[in-house]
Amino acid sequence: MAITDHVNLDQFMAGLKRHNANEPEFHQAVFEVAANVFDYIADKEIYHEMQILRRIAVPDRIIIFRVCWEDDNGNIRVNKGYRVQNNNSIGPYKGGLRFDPSVNLSILKFLAFEQTFKNSLTGLPMGGAKGGSDFNVKGKSDGEVMRFCQSFMTELFRHVGEDVDVPAGDIGVGAREIGFLFGQYKRLTNRFVGVLTGKGMEFGGSPIRKEATGYGTVYMMDDMLQRRGDGLEGKTCLVSGAGNVAIYAAEKLLHLGGKVVTLSDSTGFIYDKDGLNAEKLEYVIDLKTKRRGRLEEFAREYDVEYHAGEKPWQVPCDLAFPCATQNEISTAEAHTLISNGCQGVSEGANMPTEQHGILAFTEARVMFAPSKAANAGGVAISGLEMSQNSERRTWKRQELEKLLLEIMGDIHERCVEYGKEPGSDYVDYVKGANIAGFIKVADAMVAYGVV
Ligand code: NDP
């Protein structure tokens, strides 16, 4: 007689918290999925018998290691490196590396858990993982970043591979870092393979990879609007962040007729009442990716408002695109957005809205696309970068643009299929994404038996 899994959600979460103490972000991410999945699996005995929910909330493997490197003054420095290989039921582990002082096990476990469902939603064969380090890239010279990346890869290379685990970038890990990491992997193994994605175009990168997350987040919003017979044209949009995701979300919004009035970084936000244009965005790209400067400089250059130490959510808008970091929209800020008339939110960052904030949006019938659906475009193109590397050829940009649009459209449809409320036209995209992402992974786990 099997031990069945018929605990209620509170009992499940109490157990999870007991076994993963002091990991609030991980608890939050699991709760968000479990709250929807519990109802869905209530009458599906096989998932209970196979203990799928309990098993899916335990990573396959976690690797933690020391990263020693030498700074420009000859001092020996030490950081912690991590890789959380969460679940490879539907394909090799796949997920970014984050270098930021805030990195800890709770954050990486939440990101790896989320990644598992996001990758499943793309329809591509990719498992879920995440990794990184508490290393702060800010204020470091190129030489210091290179030495750090080389030391980091000197341990990580044992645990990754093109058919095993394929990392990519995330906060603090952009084109420069991926180049250093790939170079060291190649040196250590003497193999030129697609072990990382987000690579430079000269060494196996894919067209539109750098744009894909931001573009996809906007396509998701466009699909939600079009389902209501509306569109992006003329909509006032708040974008937070000024990194990879935010910049290309802003760019696609401009292409599709949106008016982008804010961007932010970790020290404040700019409010440009006239809206950004291509020239201003080019300035931001140069400022943030080449000169690694602060948005305050943009505000001075274009004489727009700069709000030090604040986030953009008090500015009235039609649509919001949080593209900076987790929990950047508090519950109070969600209420402010709603009372200021915000009609839709598409999450470019991972888990940028607090749990009760999501509830507030859903109750107010705001269209709300959760990160695991809205920002899946990046990993989808990473998956296609893996395919291109295996084939040893590069596909055309137009081909990949079309595929990105199609994949985001399919994700939107799957969310509608599982998230449409009976008897109403409202779609709970959180529920839809959680259930659609869960099913494929869960069914693969059932097929494998107890492993
Ligand atoms: P970047 O490092 O390129 O940019 C991050 C931006 O957010 C920077 O402008 C940074 O400010 C700002 N930021 C970081 N931390 C904070 C904070 N605590 N408070 C306020 N602002 C902050 O990262 P990405 O654009 O790649 O990633 C952004 C988000 O998108 C993350 O949640 C990431 O996990 C998610 N994501 C990224 C994908 C990708 O393809 N890159 C794919 C899917 C999700 P500053 O300039 O001052 O550092």
Residues whose N, C-alpha, C, O or C-beta is under 5 A from the ligand:
A	BS01	NDP	G169 D170 I171 G172 T213 G241 A242 G243 N244 V245 A246 S264 D265 S266 T267 C323 A324 T325 Q326 G348 A349 N350 N375 G378
